[in-house]
Amino acid sequence: MRSRPPLGQEPLLTVRATLVFLLGSLAGTCAGLLTAREGATLPSALLTAAASFAGAVMFFRTLIGEAPGEPYDDQPGPDHVRPGEGERPAPSPTRPASRPGSRMNSRNPR
């Protein structure tokens, strides 16, 4: 693992985000060029390219998953709880819950 870069030198985008935007840009560029080559006007080709870019980014964002684990070797803080550790959830009640308004649940029995 690599250590975290100094605070002022952190990357602007992750590798995943860069790849998603690169693939979206390629899809948008290809769609715009193909539209312009078929004789469409420039604004029409630009709108096609923008729509294709947006659709491709949404598609590749769901297709390309996040990397497992953490990218940096930071030490967890004192209040960090690892999965599977920590307090257990409270046990469920053993008696069945009564309906609201029933005699078992009301404070003043009739």
C-alpha atoms as an extended CHARMM CRD file, in Angstrom:
* protein
*
       110  EXT
         1         1  MET       CA              0.0000000000        0.0000000000        0.0000000000  PROA      1               0.0000000000
         2         2  ARG       CA              1.0850000000        3.5180000000       -0.5740000000  PROA      2               0.0000000000
         3         3  SER       CA              0.9880000000        6.2860000000        1.9430000000  PROA      3               0.0000000000
         4         4  ARG       CA             -1.3400000000        9.2410000000        1.6660000000  PROA      4               0.0000000000
         5         5  PRO       CA              0.1750000000       12.2240000000       -0.1840000000  PROA      5               0.0000000000
         6         6  PRO       CA              0.5140000000       15.5490000000        1.6450000000  PROA      6               0.0000000000
         7         7  LEU       CA             -2.7460000000       17.4210000000        2.1520000000  PROA      7               0.0000000000
         8         8  GLY       CA             -2.1570000000       19.9550000000       -0.6120000000  PROA      8               0.0000000000
         9         9  GLN       CA             -1.2190000000       17.2990000000       -3.1850000000  PROA      9               0.0000000000
        10        10  GLU       CA             -4.2070000000       14.9490000000       -3.0890000000  PROA      10              0.0000000000
        11        11  PRO       CA             -5.4630000000       13.9690000000       -6.5400000000  PROA      11              0.0000000000
        12        12  LEU       CA             -8.4770000000       15.8290000000       -7.8550000000  PROA      12              0.0000000000
        13        13  LEU       CA            -10.0780000000       12.6740000000       -9.2910000000  PROA      13              0.0000000000
        14        14  THR       CA             -9.7830000000        9.0170000000       -8.4390000000  PROA      14              0.0000000000
        15        15  VAL       CA             -8.6160000000        6.5520000000      -11.0650000000  PROA      15              0.0000000000
        16        16  ARG       CA            -12.1750000000        5.2310000000      -11.3530000000  PROA      16              0.0000000000
        17        17  ALA       CA            -13.6210000000        8.7030000000      -11.9810000000  PROA      17              0.0000000000
        18        18  THR       CA            -10.9200000000        9.4470000000      -14.5370000000  PROA      18              0.0000000000
        19        19  LEU       CA            -11.6520000000        6.2380000000      -16.4130000000  PROA      19              0.0000000000
        20        20  VAL       CA            -15.4080000000        6.8800000000      -16.3690000000  PROA      20              0.0000000000
        21        21  PHE       CA            -14.9570000000       10.4150000000      -17.7360000000  PROA      21              0.0000000000
        22        22  LEU       CA            -12.4610000000        9.2360000000      -20.3450000000  PROA      22              0.0000000000
        23        23  LEU       CA            -14.8350000000        6.5700000000      -21.6580000000  PROA      23              0.0000000000
        24        24  GLY       CA            -17.7120000000        9.0460000000      -21.5930000000  PROA      24              0.0000000000
        25        25  SER       CA            -15.6430000000       11.5560000000      -23.5510000000  PROA      25              0.0000000000
        26        26  LEU       CA            -14.7550000000        8.9310000000      -26.1560000000  PROA      26              0.0000000000
        27        27  ALA       CA            -18.4020000000        7.9270000000      -26.5560000000  PROA      27              0.0000000000
        28        28  GLY       CA            -19.5260000000       11.5590000000      -26.8220000000  PROA      28              0.0000000000
        29        29  THR       CA            -16.8220000000       12.4490000000      -29.3230000000  PROA      29              0.0000000000
        30        30  CYS       CA            -17.6110000000        9.4590000000      -31.5250000000  PROA      30              0.0000000000
        31        31  ALA       CA            -21.3540000000       10.1500000000      -31.4490000000  PROA      31              0.0000000000
        32        32  GLY       CA            -20.8310000000       13.8410000000      -32.2500000000  PROA      32              0.0000000000
        33        33  LEU       CA            -18.4430000000       13.1430000000      -35.1030000000  PROA      33              0.0000000000
        34        34  LEU       CA            -20.6890000000       10.5020000000      -36.6160000000  PROA      34              0.0000000000
        35        35  THR       CA            -23.6830000000       12.8320000000      -36.3810000000  PROA      35              0.0000000000
        36        36  ALA       CA            -21.7610000000       15.7010000000      -38.0050000000  PROA      36              0.0000000000
        37        37  ARG       CA            -20.4560000000       13.4200000000      -40.7430000000  PROA      37              0.0000000000
        38        38  GLU       CA            -23.9980000000       12.4260000000      -41.6880000000  PROA      38              0.0000000000
        39        39  GLY       CA            -24.7680000000       16.0570000000      -42.5120000000  PROA      39              0.0000000000
        40        40  ALA       CA            -26.4180000000       17.2900000000      -39.3190000000  PROA      40              0.0000000000
        41        41  THR       CA            -25.9050000000       20.8640000000      -38.2040000000  PROA      41              0.0000000000
        42        42  LEU       CA            -23.1770000000       21.6940000000      -35.6820000000  PROA      42              0.0000000000
        43        43  PRO       CA            -25.5880000000       22.4370000000      -32.7930000000  PROA      43              0.0000000000
        44        44  SER       CA            -27.3430000000       19.1390000000      -33.4350000000  PROA      44              0.0000000000
        45        45  ALA       CA            -24.0400000000       17.2550000000      -33.4050000000  PROA      45              0.0000000000
        46        46  LEU       CA            -22.9910000000       18.9930000000      -30.1620000000  PROA      46              0.0000000000
        47        47  LEU       CA            -26.2890000000       18.1250000000      -28.4800000000  PROA      47              0.0000000000
        48        48  THR       CA            -25.9020000000       14.5200000000      -29.6050000000  PROA      48              0.0000000000
        49        49  ALA       CA            -22.3540000000       14.4350000000      -28.2420000000  PROA      49              0.0000000000
        50        50  ALA       CA            -23.4480000000       15.8940000000      -24.8900000000  PROA      50              0.0000000000
        51        51  ALA       CA            -26.3280000000       13.4550000000      -24.5260000000  PROA      51              0.0000000000
        52        52  SER       CA            -24.0870000000       10.5550000000      -25.4370000000  PROA      52              0.0000000000
        53        53  PHE       CA            -21.4580000000       11.7080000000      -22.9250000000  PROA      53              0.0000000000
        54        54  ALA       CA            -24.0340000000       11.9100000000      -20.1350000000  PROA      54              0.0000000000
        55        55  GLY       CA            -25.4780000000        8.4990000000      -20.9300000000  PROA      55              0.0000000000
        56        56  ALA       CA            -22.0600000000        6.8930000000      -21.1940000000  PROA      56              0.0000000000
        57        57  VAL       CA            -20.9210000000        8.3740000000      -17.8740000000  PROA      57              0.0000000000
        58        58  MET       CA            -24.0330000000        7.0280000000      -16.1510000000  PROA      58              0.0000000000
        59        59  PHE       CA            -23.5240000000        3.6140000000      -17.7860000000  PROA      59              0.0000000000
        60        60  PHE       CA            -19.8070000000        3.2780000000      -17.0380000000  PROA      60              0.0000000000
        61        61  ARG       CA            -20.2840000000        4.5800000000      -13.4910000000  PROA      61              0.0000000000
        62        62  THR       CA            -22.5550000000        1.6340000000      -12.7340000000  PROA      62              0.0000000000
        63        63  LEU       CA            -20.4640000000       -0.8050000000      -14.7580000000  PROA      63              0.0000000000
        64        64  ILE       CA            -17.0860000000       -0.0250000000      -13.2000000000  PROA      64              0.0000000000
        65        65  GLY       CA            -17.2260000000       -0.8700000000       -9.5060000000  PROA      65              0.0000000000
        66        66  GLU       CA            -15.1760000000        0.5970000000       -6.7170000000  PROA      66              0.0000000000
        67        67  ALA       CA            -11.9620000000       -1.1430000000       -5.7530000000  PROA      67              0.0000000000
        68        68  PRO       CA            -12.2290000000       -3.3100000000       -2.6430000000  PROA      68              0.0000000000
        69        69  GLY       CA            -10.4460000000       -2.0310000000        0.4260000000  PROA      69              0.0000000000
        70        70  GLU       CA             -9.1000000000        1.3830000000        1.1200000000  PROA      70              0.0000000000
        71        71  PRO       CA             -6.5580000000        3.0150000000       -1.2080000000  PROA      71              0.0000000000
        72        72  TYR       CA             -4.3760000000        4.3670000000        1.5960000000  PROA      72              0.0000000000
        73        73  ASP       CA             -2.8160000000        2.7470000000        4.6510000000  PROA      73              0.0000000000
        74        74  ASP       CA             -4.1750000000        5.2060000000        7.2190000000  PROA      74              0.0000000000
        75        75  GLN       CA             -4.4680000000        3.9220000000       10.7500000000  PROA      75              0.0000000000
        76        76  PRO       CA             -8.0390000000        3.8620000000       12.0700000000  PROA      76              0.0000000000
        77        77  GLY       CA             -8.9390000000        6.3030000000       14.8250000000  PROA      77              0.0000000000
        78        78  PRO       CA             -9.6030000000        5.2870000000       18.4460000000  PROA      78              0.0000000000
        79        79  ASP       CA            -13.3760000000        5.1250000000       17.8940000000  PROA      79              0.0000000000
        80        80  HSD       CA            -13.1170000000        2.9820000000       14.7480000000  PROA      80              0.0000000000
        81        81  VAL       CA            -14.9960000000       -0.3310000000       14.9400000000  PROA      81              0.0000000000
        82        82  ARG       CA            -14.0110000000       -3.0530000000       12.4950000000  PROA      82              0.0000000000
        83        83  PRO       CA            -16.7610000000       -5.1170000000       10.8950000000  PROA      83              0.0000000000
        84        84  GLY       CA            -17.8080000000       -7.9490000000       13.1620000000  PROA      84              0.0000000000
        85        85  GLU       CA            -16.5540000000       -6.2240000000       16.3000000000  PROA      85              0.0000000000
        86        86  GLY       CA            -18.2440000000       -3.9480000000       18.7730000000  PROA      86              0.0000000000
        87        87  GLU       CA            -21.5130000000       -4.1540000000       20.6100000000  PROA      87              0.0000000000
        88        88  ARG       CA            -24.0690000000       -6.7220000000       19.6620000000  PROA      88              0.0000000000
        89        89  PRO       CA            -27.6020000000       -5.5960000000       18.8640000000  PROA      89              0.0000000000
        90        90  ALA       CA            -30.1480000000       -5.7620000000       21.6450000000  PROA      90              0.0000000000
        91        91  PRO       CA            -32.1400000000       -9.0220000000       21.7420000000  PROA      91              0.0000000000
        92        92  SER       CA            -35.6640000000       -8.8890000000       20.4290000000  PROA      92              0.0000000000
        93        93  PRO       CA            -38.4540000000       -8.8240000000       23.0140000000  PROA      93              0.0000000000
        94        94  THR       CA            -39.8260000000      -12.2140000000       23.9910000000  PROA      94              0.0000000000
        95        95  ARG       CA            -43.4370000000      -11.2320000000       24.5980000000  PROA      95              0.0000000000
        96        96  PRO       CA            -45.6210000000      -10.4120000000       21.6210000000  PROA      96              0.0000000000
        97        97  ALA       CA            -46.4450000000       -6.8030000000       21.0260000000  PROA      97              0.0000000000
        98        98  SER       CA            -50.0320000000       -5.8680000000       21.7830000000  PROA      98              0.0000000000
        99        99  ARG       CA            -52.2440000000       -3.7720000000       19.5790000000  PROA      99              0.0000000000
       100       100  PRO       CA            -52.6310000000       -0.0970000000       20.4340000000  PROA      100             0.0000000000
       101       101  GLY       CA            -55.8080000000        0.4490000000       22.4060000000  PROA      101             0.0000000000
       102       102  SER       CA            -56.0150000000       -3.1020000000       23.7180000000  PROA      102             0.0000000000
       103       103  ARG       CA            -56.4290000000       -3.6790000000       27.4490000000  PROA      103             0.0000000000
       104       104  MET       CA            -52.8960000000       -5.0660000000       27.8500000000  PROA      104             0.0000000000
       105       105  ASN       CA            -51.3440000000       -1.9320000000       26.4200000000  PROA      105             0.0000000000
       106       106  SER       CA            -53.4580000000        0.7790000000       28.0390000000  PROA      106             0.0000000000
       107       107  ARG       CA            -52.3140000000        2.4380000000       31.2340000000  PROA      107             0.0000000000
       108       108  ASN       CA            -55.7870000000        2.5880000000       32.7930000000  PROA      108             0.0000000000
       109       109  PRO       CA            -57.4850000000       -0.7970000000       32.4820000000  PROA      109             0.0000000000
       110       110  ARG       CA            -61.2750000000       -0.6270000000       32.0890000000  PROA      110             0.0000000000
